[in-house]
Amino acid sequence: MATLEALQAQMPILPENRFVPGMSRTDAVGAFRECVNQPQTIFSTDHWLRPKLDSLRLLLHDPITADEVSALLDVLYKRHFMKDLLEWLTRKTEPWSMFFVDREERHAALSQAQNEWLNNFGKPLSGKQRALIERKHLAAAKKEYLPIAKPCASCGLPPEKLEWFHYPSLGATRFTPGRIGWQTRCGICRQEIDFFTTMLICTTRKDSVKGLMLLTRT
């Protein structure tokens, strides 16, 4: 008859017993790889999982934190998606427990600011009124995109010091969408860096989106 110790040794180790705050990033990624495709954990092919593990190696702290332990377990047990984990790790601006509420609020604020800008475009507003709309729109955009914006590759100017432009890409047609979004540019090197799309647009008139360029600077 098998001993209790032998039976326990044959039992799989649960994911919650594999991850502890303070373990190395390498060990955490290895443990995650070993815990997929187990009873009650996510199913994954190597083709799907390999680039996700590479991202975890880049984004996790070393050693990992208690918050990251919770997030890894949530993904393993299918409570949240891997894309949510990677987005949270990329931003690193809020606790995991607050990430989803904060994201919903950020998206709502950005959508509201975008709609206000669109609804008031072309209207005879005073300079003060238009400046207020632009400031609100820029604040909402920075809250959403600043944590993932890149610095200037040439001079290293950080994203918060870059110029932020709000405008659509031109050339939208009925069948080819254009993009409304935010472009960052280095005021020193004059180099364009990021473009964050907030809306896709289509039009039947070639000139209907021209003239919408709006310059908003930090």
Backbone hydrogen bonds in HBPLUS format (Angstrom, degrees):
<---DONOR---> <-ACCEPTOR-->    atom                        ^
c    i                          cat <-CA-CA->   ^        H-A-AA   ^      H-
h    n   atom  resd res      DA  || num        DHA   H-A  angle D-A-AA Bond
n    s   type  num  typ     dist DA aas  dist angle  dist       angle   num
A0007-LEU N   A0003-THR O   3.05 MM   4  6.37 157.1  2.11 150.2 156.3     1
A0008-GLN N   A0004-LEU O   2.93 MM   4  6.14 160.1  1.97 150.2 155.7     2
A0009-ALA N   A0005-GLU O   2.95 MM   4  6.13 146.2  2.07 140.6 149.9     3
A0010-GLN N   A0006-ALA O   3.17 MM   4  6.42 135.7  2.38 138.3 148.8     4
A0010-GLN N   A0007-LEU O   3.15 MM   3  5.21 131.4  2.40  95.9 108.6     5
A0011-MET N   A0008-GLN O   3.23 MM   3  5.21 142.1  2.38  95.9 106.5     6
A0017-ASN N   A0014-LEU O   2.90 MM   3  5.44 152.4  1.97 115.8 124.8     7
A0018-ARG N   A0015-PRO O   2.86 MM   3  5.01 159.9  1.90 109.9 116.7     8
A0023-MET N   A0020-VAL O   3.21 MM   3  5.93 156.3  2.27 143.0 141.8     9
A0022-GLY N   A0064-ILE O   2.91 MM  42  5.38 163.0  1.93 148.0 153.8    10
A0064-ILE N   A0023-MET O   3.01 MM  41  5.96 156.8  2.07 171.1 170.7    11
A0028-ALA N   A0024-SER O   2.95 MM   4  6.21 155.8  2.01 150.0 157.4    12
A0029-VAL N   A0025-ARG O   2.96 MM   4  6.18 163.2  1.99 155.2 158.4    13
A0030-GLY N   A0026-THR O   3.03 MM   4  6.20 157.4  2.08 144.3 151.0    14
A0031-ALA N   A0027-ASP O   2.83 MM   4  6.02 155.7  1.89 147.8 154.4    15
A0032-PHE N   A0028-ALA O   2.92 MM   4  6.15 153.1  1.99 145.7 153.1    16
A0033-ARG N   A0029-VAL O   3.01 MM   4  6.25 159.1  2.05 146.7 151.9    17
A0034-GLU N   A0030-GLY O   3.09 MM   4  6.36 150.9  2.18 144.4 152.0    18
A0035-CYS N   A0031-ALA O   3.04 MM   4  6.18 128.8  2.31 140.0 153.2    19
A0035-CYS N   A0032-PHE O   3.11 MM   3  5.13 136.6  2.31  97.4 109.8    20
A0037-ASN N   A0042-ILE O   2.73 MM   5  5.76 172.4  1.73 168.3 165.5    21
A0041-THR N   A0038-GLN O   2.97 MM   3  5.31 168.2  1.99 134.4 134.7    22
A0042-ILE N   A0076-LEU O   2.91 MM  34  5.46 132.2  2.14 139.5 153.6    23
A0049-LEU N   A0045-THR O   2.92 MM   4  6.07 165.0  1.94 154.9 159.8    24
A0050-ARG N   A0046-ASP O   2.94 MM   4  5.66 165.8  1.96 148.3 150.6    25
A0052-LYS N   A0049-LEU O   2.99 MM   3  5.20 119.5  2.37 104.2 120.4    26
A0053-LEU N   A0049-LEU O   2.94 MM   4  6.22 155.1  2.00 162.8 170.8    27
A0054-ASP N   A0050-ARG O   3.11 MM   4  6.40 152.5  2.19 147.7 155.5    28
A0055-SER N   A0051-PRO O   3.04 MM   4  6.29 149.3  2.13 139.7 147.3    29
A0056-LEU N   A0052-LYS O   2.96 MM   4  6.29 153.8  2.03 146.3 153.5    30
A0057-ARG N   A0053-LEU O   2.98 MM   4  6.24 150.8  2.07 146.7 154.1    31
A0058-LEU N   A0054-ASP O   3.27 MM   4  6.57 135.2  2.49 136.1 147.1    32
A0058-LEU N   A0055-SER O   3.06 MM   3  5.14 131.1  2.31  97.1 110.5    33
A0059-LEU N   A0055-SER O   2.92 MM   4  6.09 148.7  2.02 151.3 160.7    34
A0060-LEU N   A0056-LEU O   3.01 MM   4  5.54 168.7  2.02 143.8 146.5    35
A0069-VAL N   A0065-THR O   3.04 MM   4  6.39 145.1  2.16 143.1 152.9    36
A0070-SER N   A0066-ALA O   3.11 MM   4  6.43 160.7  2.15 148.9 152.6    37
A0071-ALA N   A0067-ASP O   3.02 MM   4  6.30 155.5  2.08 145.6 152.5    38
A0072-LEU N   A0068-GLU O   2.91 MM   4  6.05 164.3  1.94 149.6 153.4    39
A0073-LEU N   A0069-VAL O   3.06 MM   4  6.26 162.5  2.09 152.2 156.7    40
A0074-ASP N   A0070-SER O   2.98 MM   4  6.16 151.5  2.06 144.4 152.6    41
A0075-VAL N   A0071-ALA O   3.09 MM   4  6.38 153.6  2.16 149.3 155.4    42
A0076-LEU N   A0072-LEU O   2.96 MM   4  6.21 164.7  1.98 149.8 154.5    43
A0077-TYR N   A0073-LEU O   2.91 MM   4  6.01 160.5  1.94 151.1 155.5    44
A0079-ARG N   A0074-ASP O   2.75 MM   5  4.95 146.9  1.86 162.2 161.9    45
A0080-HIS N   A0074-ASP O   3.30 MM   6  5.70 143.9  2.44 120.2 118.2    46
A0078-LYS N   A0075-VAL O   3.06 MM   3  5.03 162.3  2.09 108.0 110.5    47
A0084-ASP N   A0081-PHE O   3.10 MM   3  5.32 129.8  2.36 100.2 112.8    48
A0085-LEU N   A0081-PHE O   3.29 MM   4  6.73 155.2  2.35 146.5 152.6    49
A0086-LEU N   A0082-MET O   2.95 MM   4  6.28 163.6  1.98 160.0 163.7    50
A0087-GLU N   A0083-LYS O   2.98 MM   4  6.06 153.4  2.05 139.4 146.9    51
A0088-TRP N   A0084-ASP O   2.94 MM   4  6.14 162.0  1.98 150.0 154.8    52
A0089-LEU N   A0085-LEU O   2.91 MM   4  6.15 162.1  1.95 152.0 157.0    53
A0090-THR N   A0086-LEU O   2.95 MM   4  6.05 147.0  2.06 140.5 149.3    54
A0091-ARG N   A0087-GLU O   3.06 MM   4  6.29 153.6  2.13 148.4 154.6    55
A0092-LYS N   A0088-TRP O   2.91 MM   4  5.98 173.4  1.92 161.8 162.6    56
A0098-MET N   A0095-PRO O   2.98 MM   3  5.36 144.3  2.11 108.3 118.7    57
A0099-PHE N   A0096-TRP O   3.24 MM   3  5.09 152.4  2.32  99.2 107.4    58
A0102-ASP N   A0098-MET O   2.93 MM   4  5.96 165.8  1.95 158.8 163.6    59
A0103-ARG N   A0099-PHE O   2.83 MM   4  5.97 153.7  1.90 146.8 154.2    60
A0104-GLU N   A0100-PHE O   3.10 MM   4  6.23 159.1  2.14 140.5 145.7    61
A0105-GLU N   A0101-VAL O   3.06 MM   4  6.32 158.3  2.10 149.3 155.2    62
A0106-ARG N   A0102-ASP O   2.86 MM   4  6.07 156.8  1.91 149.9 156.7    63
A0107-HIS N   A0103-ARG O   2.90 MM   4  6.06 167.4  1.92 154.1 156.9    64
A0108-ALA N   A0104-GLU O   3.01 MM   4  6.13 154.7  2.08 142.7 150.0    65
A0109-ALA N   A0105-GLU O   2.95 MM   4  6.11 159.0  2.00 147.9 153.3    66
A0110-LEU N   A0106-ARG O   2.93 MM   4  6.14 158.6  1.98 150.7 156.6    67
A0111-SER N   A0107-HIS O   2.92 MM   4  6.02 159.2  1.97 145.4 151.4    68
A0112-GLN N   A0108-ALA O   2.94 MM   4  6.08 157.0  1.99 145.7 152.1    69
A0113-ALA N   A0109-ALA O   2.98 MM   4  6.16 160.3  2.02 145.2 150.5    70
A0114-GLN N   A0110-LEU O   2.86 MM   4  6.02 158.1  1.91 147.7 154.2    71
A0115-ASN N   A0111-SER O   2.94 MM   4  6.10 162.6  1.97 148.8 153.1    72
A0116-GLU N   A0112-GLN O   2.94 MM   4  6.12 154.2  2.00 146.0 153.5    73
A0117-TRP N   A0113-ALA O   2.96 MM   4  6.18 156.0  2.02 146.3 152.5    74
A0118-LEU N   A0114-GLN O   2.98 MM   4  6.24 161.9  2.01 150.1 155.0    75
A0119-ASN N   A0115-ASN O   2.82 MM   4  5.92 163.0  1.85 150.3 155.4    76
A0120-ASN N   A0116-GLU O   3.10 MM   4  6.13 137.7  2.29 138.4 147.9    77
A0121-PHE N   A0117-TRP O   2.98 MM   4  5.95 114.1  2.43 139.0 154.2    78
A0121-PHE N   A0118-LEU O   3.34 MM   3  5.20 152.2  2.43  95.6 103.6    79
A0123-LYS N   A0120-ASN O   3.14 MM   3  5.42 164.9  2.16 125.5 128.1    80
A0125-LEU N   A0123-LYS O   2.78 MM   2  5.66 134.0  1.99 111.5  96.7    81
A0130-ARG N   A0126-SER O   2.97 MM   4  6.26 165.7  1.99 157.6 161.1    82
A0131-ALA N   A0127-GLY O   2.96 MM   4  6.01 155.2  2.02 142.1 149.3    83
A0132-LEU N   A0128-LYS O   3.04 MM   4  6.21 150.4  2.13 143.0 150.4    84
A0133-ILE N   A0129-GLN O   3.14 MM   4  6.45 158.3  2.19 148.5 153.3    85
A0134-GLU N   A0130-ARG O   2.98 MM   4  6.19 160.4  2.01 149.7 155.2    86
A0135-ARG N   A0131-ALA O   2.91 MM   4  6.10 155.0  1.98 146.4 152.9    87
A0136-LYS N   A0132-LEU O   3.04 MM   4  6.25 161.2  2.08 150.0 154.6    88
A0137-HIS N   A0133-ILE O   2.97 MM   4  6.14 158.2  2.02 147.9 154.3    89
A0138-LEU N   A0134-GLU O   2.90 MM   4  6.06 161.6  1.93 148.9 153.9    90
A0139-ALA N   A0135-ARG O   2.95 MM   4  6.08 158.3  1.99 146.6 152.6    91
A0140-ALA N   A0136-LYS O   3.07 MM   4  6.27 160.0  2.11 147.0 151.7    92
A0141-ALA N   A0137-HIS O   2.97 MM   4  6.18 156.7  2.02 147.7 154.6    93
A0142-LYS N   A0138-LEU O   2.89 MM   4  6.07 161.9  1.92 152.6 157.1    94
A0143-LYS N   A0139-ALA O   3.07 MM   4  6.22 154.5  2.14 143.9 150.7    95
A0144-GLU N   A0140-ALA O   3.24 MM   4  6.44 144.8  2.37 138.8 147.2    96
A0144-GLU N   A0141-ALA O   3.17 MM   3  5.20 124.0  2.50  94.6 108.4    97
A0145-TYR N   A0141-ALA O   2.80 MM   4  5.96 167.5  1.82 158.7 162.4    98
A0146-LEU N   A0142-LYS O   2.84 MM   4  4.78 152.4  1.92 125.1 133.0    99
A0148-ILE N   A0145-TYR O   3.01 MM   3  5.55 145.2  2.14 116.0 125.9   100
A0149-ALA N   A0145-TYR O   2.98 MM   4  5.98 114.1  2.43 148.0 165.0   101
A0149-ALA N   A0146-LEU O   3.21 MM   3  5.00 155.0  2.28  99.9 107.4   102
A0152-CYS N   A0157-LEU O   2.97 MM   5  5.17 158.3  2.02 141.7 147.3   103
A0156-GLY N   A0152-CYS O   2.88 MM   4  4.75 135.6  2.08 124.3 135.1   104
A0161-LYS N   A0158-PRO O   2.95 MM   3  5.55 156.5  2.00 120.2 127.8   105
A0162-LEU N   A0159-PRO O   3.15 MM   3  5.20 159.7  2.19 105.0 111.3   106
A0163-GLU N   A0185-ARG O   2.84 MM  22  5.14 162.3  1.87 167.4 161.3   107
A0185-ARG N   A0163-GLU O   2.89 MM  22  5.14 147.4  1.99 144.4 151.5   108
A0165-PHE N   A0183-GLN O   2.76 MM  18  5.04 171.9  1.77 157.7 160.4   109
A0183-GLN N   A0165-PHE O   2.79 MM  18  5.04 158.9  1.83 147.3 154.0   110
A0166-HIS N   A0214-LEU O   3.13 MM  48  5.44 149.6  2.23 167.9 176.6   111
A0214-LEU N   A0166-HIS O   3.07 MM  48  5.44 148.0  2.17 152.7 162.4   112
A0167-TYR N   A0181-GLY O   3.17 MM  14  5.91 147.9  2.28 154.7 163.5   113
A0181-GLY N   A0167-TYR O   3.28 MM  14  5.91 157.2  2.33 128.5 134.1   114
A0169-SER N   A0179-ARG O   2.60 MM  10  5.22 148.2  1.70 148.5 159.8   115
A0173-THR N   A0176-THR O   2.88 MM   3  4.99 166.3  1.90 145.8 150.1   116
A0203-THR N   A0173-THR O   3.24 MM  30  4.92 155.7  2.31  94.7 100.5   117
A0178-GLY N   A0201-ILE O   2.66 MM  23  5.03 158.4  1.70 152.5 157.4   118
A0201-ILE N   A0178-GLY O   2.88 MM  23  5.03 161.0  1.92 126.7 132.0   119
A0180-ILE N   A0199-MET O   2.72 MM  19  5.03 170.0  1.73 159.0 160.7   120
A0198-THR N   A0180-ILE O   2.75 MM  18  5.76 166.6  1.77 148.9 153.6   121
A0199-MET N   A0180-ILE O   3.08 MM  19  5.03 147.2  2.19 147.2 143.7   122
A0182-TRP N   A0196-PHE O   2.86 MM  14  5.07 152.0  1.94 138.5 145.1   123
A0196-PHE N   A0182-TRP O   2.75 MM  14  5.07 160.6  1.79 146.9 151.5   124
A0184-THR N   A0194-ASP O   2.94 MM  10  5.30 157.6  1.99 144.5 149.5   125
A0193-ILE N   A0184-THR O   2.87 MM   9  5.51 170.3  1.88 148.8 148.4   126
A0186-CYS N   A0191-GLN O   2.93 MM   5  5.29 163.9  1.96 143.3 145.6   127
A0190-ARG N   A0186-CYS O   2.78 MM   4  5.09 131.3  2.02 133.3 144.7   128
A0208-SER N   A0205-ARG O   3.28 MM   3  5.37 169.5  2.29 108.8 111.8   129
A0210-LYS N   A0207-ASP O   3.35 MM   3  5.20 146.2  2.47  94.1 103.6   130
